[in-house]
């Protein structure tokens, strides 16, 4: 059925909610990690595996999306993604109690919503990029800010819900959040959706992989995803367990402030993009990211450590959408394949960053501070790659 009454403005709004769905997928479970540990008697290593599986499945979906999304079609793919997301969220609440081993139920739920998350991550950016808008970099940055606002909503509303109704009410939360992707699936079935390239104009995966600069963008995406999620995924547990503050205080002052400042960074660039050098902004953000990790790990007081967690959000805000924008400008015919592989690389970082933190923390008696120190490698790689790109761009 051809969409009627809807315009590309509705498509962009639906895309905003698509990123809010992505924020639910990536940030709801970390708020429940300690509850999972207490309720189902699972270890930090098993919790780490939930993060790894989430982003691992998203990576696999990103890879296959690069090959098949153009053939399947944007509309069918994005609607299916939201249905998978909703199914996984409901499964998070239901499957652990239905299966003999609760942890298996958690894993199945994570796989389901990760499939949806992978498709959303692959398609939302090219869907918006294909909309008839001006100043693509600004629009892209604003789009990605909704991931942050979604994260804030997930943290604040979920924290208030658990505070009001008790930790034992946690299974209701995923079911409530599943309503949003279900509604957005319907909207995406109606709005107009344009394709990024026409016919055979888009570069093939083989052509992209033959370009040295494309591999630099892949490294930048890996470093961006890892720098962001290494802090984001562990901020709640770090605040509650490592800094000995209450869950409510820890979630609101740690991961919540992380997401608010991350969103502010993206809105700032969306507003002032024409006056800001994007690559220099990325390099400065990488330097700030190094400082924020050091502050979180070594600050003498919990307040300063939480400030480090929050400041990290400001530092990583521009990284993901910024790399998308410079890659899109460098390869204007990159098409869906380029966005899919860059999303794959980003998700590889999103899974690898928290895994490094959790693995190192486990080796140090579940102390997250050494894990955060180990994660410094990611913003350092980001800075180096950005400097290489800047130099190559000048020489071009």
Secondary structure, 3 states (H helix, E strand, C coil): CCCCCCCHHHHHHHHHHHHHHHHHHHHHHHHCHHHHHHHHCCCHHHHHHHHHHHHHHHHHHHHHHHHHHHHHCHHHHHHHHHHHHHHHHHHHHHHHHHCCCHHHHHHHHHHHHHHHHHHHHHHHHHHHHHCCCCCHHHHHHHHHHHHHHHHHHHHHHHHHHHHHHCHHHHHHHHHHHHHHHHHHHHHHCCCCCCCCCCCCCCCCHHHHHCCHHHHHHHHHHHHHHHHHHHHHCCHHHHHHHHCCCCHHHHHHHCHHHHHHHHHHHHHHHHHHHHHCCHHHHHHHHHHHHHHHHHHHHHCCCHHHHHHHHHHHHHHHCCHHHHHHHHHHHHCCCCHHHHHHHHHHHHHHHHHHHHHHHHHHHHHCCCCHHHHHHHCHHHHHHHHHHHHHHHHHHHHC
